[in-house]
Amino acid sequence: MPAEAFDGQTEVLVLANADDADPGLVGAALAARGYRLATLHREDERWPEKVTTALIVILGSEWSVYSDAVADAVARERAFVAAAVEAHVPVLGICFGAQMLAAALGGEVLRAEHDEVGWIEVQPEPGAPVEIEPGPWFQFHRDTFTLPPAARLLATSAVGPQAFSYGSALAVQFHPEVTPGIVARWAAADPEPVANAGVTADELVARTDTEQDRVAVAAARLVDLVLA
């Protein structure tokens, strides 16, 4: 579901790239709970000085947090996210959004030893909230991160942390929002990691279609967790 342009008065603010701003199942869950969504694009140079929303959702990106090519935009977003957490605004960071939260809260983002692409299970930590399910969840990333100081690790994979909480923030390295259309677009835009994973784009899209009902429920549970 497309979100509106940001007008400074929205209830849920989605941070995203201009060409990849679909909140998918997460957006649908929020809309079903009566929330109005708006989008603020990472490429925009003018951002609000204060965080005035009830919730922030940070979507994934083809960018890397540590890339010099987008350093100014990343610094702007990192400062905004840090201010939101300091103000106790609920924040849900997804993939790049999880990495952005890690960087904003004192962790390090770095290239992973290998890509994670496809439907992959994660390992919830003992005592993690039941909403942090093993999955499988959709993954499409090259980078990973170290856990910020004072953050609570909630799940891992062989590559690194998969979920953590810190104050009002919840970070997940996986993608609870994906729909077949989102996966098809990502696979077409970046076919190399798909090929390296030994699958085809059509196979990923078909698997995503079969997982929709289950993941829609799981994504809604994560939304309720961060709202709580």
C-alpha positions in Angstrom: 0.0 0.0 0.0 1.5 3.4 -1.0 1.9 5.9 1.8 1.2 9.6 1.6 3.7 12.4 1.4 4.9 13.5 4.8 3.1 16.6 6.1 4.5 16.8 9.6 1.3 15.6 11.3 1.1 11.9 10.3 0.8 9.1 12.9 3.3 6.7 11.3 6.3 7.9 9.4 8.0 5.5 6.9 11.6 6.2 6.1 12.5 4.8 2.7 14.2 5.3 -0.6 12.1 7.1 -3.2 12.1 4.0 -5.5 11.5 1.4 -2.8 9.0 2.8 -0.3 6.4 0.0 -0.1 5.8 -1.0 3.6 3.9 -4.1 2.4 2.5 -6.4 5.1 3.7 -4.1 7.8 1.9 -1.2 6.3 -1.2 -3.3 5.9 -1.1 -4.3 9.5 -0.8 -0.7 10.6 -3.6 0.5 8.3 -5.8 -2.3 9.7 -5.1 -0.9 13.2 -6.3 2.6 12.1 -3.0 4.3 11.6 -2.3 6.7 8.8 1.1 6.3 7.1 3.3 8.9 5.3 6.7 8.6 3.7 9.9 10.6 4.1 12.4 9.8 1.4 16.1 9.3 2.3 17.1 11.4 -0.7 15.3 14.5 0.6 17.7 17.0 2.0 15.1 18.8 4.3 13.9 16.7 7.2 11.8 17.8 10.2 13.8 19.1 13.1 11.7 17.3 15.7 10.1 13.8 15.8 6.4 14.3 16.0 5.0 10.9 15.0 3.6 8.0 17.0 5.7 5.4 15.2 8.6 5.3 12.8 9.2 2.4 10.4 12.6 2.3 8.7 12.5 0.2 5.6 15.3 -1.6 3.8 17.6 -0.1 1.2 20.1 -1.0 -1.5 22.5 1.4 0.3 25.1 0.5 2.9 25.2 2.5 6.1 29.0 2.8 5.7 29.0 3.9 2.1 30.8 7.2 1.4 28.6 7.8 -1.6 25.5 8.3 0.7 27.3 9.5 3.8 25.4 12.8 4.1 22.0 11.1 3.7 22.9 8.4 6.2 24.2 10.9 8.8 20.9 12.8 8.5 18.8 9.7 9.0 21.0 8.3 11.8 20.6 11.6 13.7 16.9 11.5 13.2 16.6 7.9 14.4 18.8 8.5 17.4 16.6 11.5 18.4 13.5 9.4 18.0 14.8 6.6 20.3 15.9 9.2 22.8 12.4 10.7 22.8 10.9 7.2 23.4 9.2 7.2 20.0 8.5 3.5 18.9 10.7 2.6 16.0 10.7 -0.5 13.9 13.8 -1.0 11.8 13.8 -3.5 9.0 17.0 -4.8 7.3 18.9 -1.6 6.5 16.6 0.0 9.1 18.0 -2.5 11.7 21.5 -1.6 10.6 20.7 2.1 10.8 19.4 1.6 14.4 22.5 -0.3 15.3 24.7 2.5 14.0 22.6 5.2 15.6 22.8 3.5 19.0 26.5 2.7 19.0 26.9 -0.5 17.1 28.9 -1.1 13.9 27.7 -2.0 10.4 29.9 -4.0 8.2 30.0 -6.3 5.2 28.8 -9.8 6.2 30.9 -12.9 5.5 28.2 -14.0 3.0 24.8 -12.8 1.7 21.5 -14.0 3.2 18.9 -14.3 0.4 15.7 -16.2 0.5 13.4 -17.8 3.1 15.7 -18.5 6.1 14.9 -19.4 9.7 16.4 -17.4 12.6 17.2 -18.5 16.2 15.3 -16.6 18.8 17.2 -16.0 22.0 16.0 -17.6 25.3 13.4 -15.4 26.8 12.8 -13.4 23.6 9.2 -12.2 23.1 7.1 -14.8 21.4 6.5 -12.4 18.6 10.1 -13.0 17.5 9.4 -16.2 15.7 11.9 -18.5 14.0 10.2 -18.0 10.7 11.3 -18.7 8.1 11.6 -15.0 7.3 12.6 -13.4 4.0 16.2 -12.2 3.8 17.9 -10.0 1.2 21.1 -8.4 2.5 24.8 -8.3 2.2 25.6 -6.3 5.4 25.4 -7.2 9.1 26.0 -5.3 12.4 27.3 -5.6 15.9 24.9 -5.3 18.8 24.8 -1.7 20.3 25.8 -1.4 23.9 22.8 -2.0 26.3 20.7 -3.5 23.5 18.9 -6.8 24.1 19.7 -9.5 21.5 16.5 -11.2 20.5 17.5 -13.5 17.6 20.5 -14.5 15.5 21.5 -16.4 12.4 24.8 -17.9 11.2 25.7 -14.4 9.7 25.0 -12.3 12.8 22.3 -10.6 14.9 18.8 -10.9 13.5 16.8 -8.9 16.0 17.4 -6.6 19.0 15.5 -4.2 21.2 16.7 -1.0 22.7 14.3 1.2 24.6 11.4 2.0 22.3 13.1 0.5 19.2 12.8 -3.0 17.7 15.3 -3.9 14.9 14.9 -7.0 12.6 17.4 -7.9 10.0 14.8 -10.0 8.1 11.8 -8.6 6.1 8.4 -9.1 7.6 6.9 -6.7 5.1 7.5 -8.7 1.9 4.9 -9.4 -0.8 5.4 -11.2 -4.1 5.5 -7.9 -5.8 8.2 -6.5 -3.5 10.4 -9.6 -3.9 10.0 -9.6 -7.7 11.1 -6.0 -7.8 14.2 -6.6 -5.6 15.2 -9.7 -7.5 15.0 -7.9 -10.8 16.9 -4.9 -9.5 19.7 -7.0 -8.0 19.9 -10.4 -9.6 23.5 -11.3 -8.6 22.7 -12.3 -5.0 19.7 -14.3 -6.1 21.8 -16.3 -8.6 24.5 -16.8 -5.9 21.9 -18.2 -3.6 21.1 -20.9 -6.1 17.5 -19.9 -6.7 15.6 -18.1 -9.4 13.6 -14.9 -9.1 10.5 -16.9 -10.0 11.2 -19.4 -7.3 11.6 -16.7 -4.7 8.3 -15.0 -5.8 6.4 -18.3 -5.8 7.7 -19.1 -2.3 6.7 -15.7 -1.1 3.2 -16.1 -2.4 2.8 -19.4 -0.5 4.1 -17.7 2.7 1.8 -14.7 2.6 -1.0 -15.8 4.9 1.5 -17.0 7.6 3.8 -14.0 7.3 0.9 -11.5 7.4 0.0 -12.8 10.8 3.7 -12.8 12.0 4.2 -9.3 10.7 1.1 -8.0 12.5 2.4 -9.6 15.7 5.7 -7.7 15.3 3.7 -4.4 14.7 1.8 -5.0 17.9 5.1 -5.7 19.8 6.6 -2.4 18.8 3.4 -0.5 19.4 3.2 -1.9 22.9 
